[in-house]
Amino acid sequence: MTHAGFTEVILNPAASGGRGARLRPRVEAWLAKHRVPYSLVETRAPRQAGALARAAVAKGVERILVVGGDGTIHEVANGLLDPAIPWPPPPLAVVPVGTGNDFFRMVGASMGVDRALEVLIAGTVGLFDVGRARFGGGERYFVNLMGVGVDVEVLGRMESFKWLEGLPRYLAALVAALASYRPETIRVLLEDPPEEVQARILLAAVTVGPSVGGGFLLSPQASPRDGLLDLFFVPTLGAGKLVRYIPKVIRGTHQGLPELRMRTFARGRLARADGDPFFFELDGERMPQMVRELEIEVVPARLPVVLPVGKP
């Protein structure tokens, strides 16, 4: 069991349509009631959360609490895993305030705000795997998802469905994105173990954990503590199969469907078969630059996370 120690709270006020800002008084009241020493900073611009995480490490904090969604967690994790930061960095705790909250599902705490906060003072520290994507001389970590294909288009449609949350919002954006999506032929070369997968795709997703999009169980057996990444590779499908398969993927009962290719691996490369550049996303955030190739690998047991007691 841990003692919370001094905690830096990194809060995204814009998360979930402003819910992050509305939760600030509740989070601060809980921390004060339980006598958790803390300071709180709010993000004001994209990518700022990573800089705030690095500044928190420099202050010597013992915990970092993220009040935000998967995108904010992605930024904080990249700040903590910066090569200039001594390892291990302060462990990460989460109050889920995003659209999908798929990273928080891996943590395994209760979704309620108070129950999520309880992990700060009644939890244990475990180490999660992360993925690393290298491209064009740069690199970034992802805590759950790297995606290519229609998933990138879905992100551009999410703002049109602000009144929905979680899985319903993702499904509505998916339907809208499918109407204009133009499939690309993608080649994935897995190096460990060796295998090549190539097709005109609907989606190619690499995950650390089991779910994306607020609950799509792409890889139900995936774990952030198994030292592997999971590939979910879907070629273009007709409308009839999509209608039949999507409920199965949501429930995680799609194993055995011949068109859906699922593999575990440690390292691999992904590119368009014609060599043209393409967009990709990490943890629900479309990366701004197009790339010609992605090198992807797992970095085992890299990110310290505060977990509920008894979490395997």
N, C-alpha and C positions, 0 to 999 in steps of 0.2 A: 504494500500500500504506500502511496506517495503522500507527501505533504506538498501543498501547492507551491510554497515559496513565493518569490516575487514574480508576478505574471505581467507580461506585456500583452495588452488586448489590441489586436489589429482588427478594426471594424470597418466593413464596407457599407456606408450609409445608403448606397444606391442598390444594394442587393435586393432581389425579389421586389422590384418596383418601389423601393423606399422602405421596405420592412426592416432592413438593417438599422436605419436611423430610428425607427419607432421602437426598436428593441433596446436601444442603448440605455434608457433609464432602468429597465428591468434587469439587464445584465449588471449594471453598476450597483443596483440595490442588492442583488444577490451576493455579489462579491463583498460588499460592505457588511452585510448581515453575517457572512461566514468568515469575516476578518481575513480575507485574502488580500495581501498587499499587492497593488497593481498600479499601472499607468495605462491610459487608453489613448490611442491615436486612430484617426479616421483616414481612410484612403480618399484622395481627391482627384486622382487621375489614373488612367491605365498604367499598369506596370509599377505603380508606386509601392504596392504592397511588398515587393521584393526588397526595395531599398529600406522600407520600414523594418523588415525582418532583420536585415544586416545591421541596422542601427540598434535594434534591440539586443542583438548578440554583443555588440560593442559595449552596451550598458551593463552586461553581465546578468541579464534576467535568467530565471530558472525555468520558466514556462512561457510559451507563446500561445495565446488563445485567439483563434480566428473566428470572428463573427461574420460569416459570409458564405458564399457558395463555392463550387468546385473551381471556378476561375480564380477567386481570391486565394484559395488554398494552393493552387498551381503557382501563383506568383510568390507566395510566402515560401513554399518549398524550394523554389529556385533560388530565392535569396538565402535560405538556410544552407543549401547545398553548393553555394558558390565556393570554388576552390580556395578562395582566400579565407574562408571561415574554418576555424579548427573543428575537427570532428571529434566527438559528436556534438551537434548543435543542440540548443534547448529543445526538449520534446514539444510536439505540436498537439494542442487540443482544439476541438471544433464545436461551435454552436452552428447548426446547419440553417442557413438563411438563403439558400439558392433555389434555382429552378429544378435542378436534378438531384443534388446532394448524394451522388453516387459514392464519393469518397467516404462520406459519413456512414453510409451503409456498411462499408468495410470495417469501420471502427466498431460498429455493433452496439452503440449506446442507444438509449431511448430517444425518440425524436423530439420530445418536449424540451423546452428551453431549460427548465430547472433540472431535469434529469440529465441533460447533456452537460450542464455545468457541474453536476455532482462528481463527474469523472475527475475533475481537477483535484479534488481532495480525497477521493476514494477510488483511485485507479492505479494501474500499474503501467510502466513504460515498456512498450514493445518496439521492435524494428520492422518497418515495412519495406518491401522491395519498391523500387521505382523504375520506370523506363527512361532511357536516354535516347534522344533523337539528335543525330548529327547531320548537318546540311550546309553546303556552300561555305564551309569554314566556320560555321557557328554550331552551337549545340544548346539544347534545353532538355530539362527533365520533364517527365509527365508522371503524375501521381496515379492516374487511372487509364487515360485514353489517348491514343493517337488514331485519327480517322482520316480517310480519303474517300471521295465519292460523294454520294448524296448527302451524307452527314454534314459535309461542309456547306452544302446548299441549305440544309435545314437551319443552320445557325443564322443565316440571313433572313429567315422567315419568322423567327421566334418573336421578334418585336411586334409582329402583327397580331399576336395572340396573348397579349399581356394579361387579359382577364382570366386566363387559365394558368394552372400551376402543374409542375411535375410531369408525369407521364402523359396526361391529356394534352398539355401544351406541346410536348414533343410530337405526339401523334398528329395534331392539327398542322404543325409546321411540316411534318414529313409528307402528308398528303399534298400540301401546297407545293413543296419542293419537287415531288415526283412529276408534277405536270410539266415542268420545264427542264428537268435534269437530262443531260446528254452524257451517256455512258462513255467512260474512257477504258482503254485496255491497259490493265495494270499487271506488272510482273513482280512477284515477291520471291526473292531468293533466300531461303532459310539456310543458315550456315551451321546451326547447332540445334537439332540434327539437320543434315543436308536434305533439301527438297526444293523444287520449283513449283510455284502456283501461278497460273496466268489465265486471265479471262477479261472480257468486257464486263466491268463490275457495276453493281449497284452500290456496294460498300466493301471497303477493306478496313477493318478495325483491329488495332492491337491494344489489348487491355492488360492491366495489372490485376484488377478485380473482376467480379462477375457481371456487373451491370453498368449500363450507360443510359442516358436520356431519361433519368428519373425512374428507372426500374426495368428496362429491357434487359433480360437475363441472357446476354449474348453467350457467355461462357460460364454456365452455372457452377462448375467445379473450380473456377479460378480462385486463387488466394493471393493476397499481398505478402504471404510469408512462405511461398513454395520455391522461390528462386527462379521462376519462369515467367515468361509473357505468354499471352494467349491470342492467337490469330483467329478472327472471324471473317471469312471471305465469302462474299455473296455475288455470284454473277447476275447479269440482268435476268429478270424473271417477268413472266406475263402477269397481267392484273389478277387473274384468277388465283395463281399460286401466291401472289403477295397477300391477297385477302385471307387465304388459308394459313399461310405461314406466320404472319405477324402475331396473331394470338399465341401461337406456340412459342415464338421467341420471347414474348413478354413473360410467359410462364416458365420458360426454360425447359420446355419439353420437345425441343426441335432436334435433339441428337438423332442421327440416323437418316435425316432427310438428305438425299444424295447431292442436291445442288449446294448445300451449305457446307463449306469446308472449315473445319475447326482443327487447329494444331497448337501444341505447346512448343515453345522454342526459347532459346537464350539470346541468339543473335541473328540478324537478317538484314536484307536491303530491299527497298521498295522503289520502283520507278515506273513511269509510263513506258510501254513497249516501243513507242515511236521516239522516245527520248525527249519529248517536249516537256516544258515545265508544268507544274500543277500546284494547286493550293492544298493545304492540309490543316488539320486542327489538332490542338492539344488541350485536353481537359475542358472541352466545351468552348474554346476560344480559337477562332480562325486566326492563323498566323498571317502576318501582313505580306510576307514575301512568297513568291512562287519559287519552287525548287525543282531540280532535275532528278535528284535522288535523295532518299532518306536512308541513313544507316541507323538501325534500331537495335538496342541491346538492353537486357535487364541489368540493373545494378542491385544485387541482393542486399537485404538487411541494411538499407542506407538511411532511411528517414525515421527518427525516433518519434513515436506517437503515443499519447496518453490513452490507454484503453480501459474499458470496464474490467473490474476484477473477474477473473475466470474466463476472459476471452482467450480462445486457443491461439 
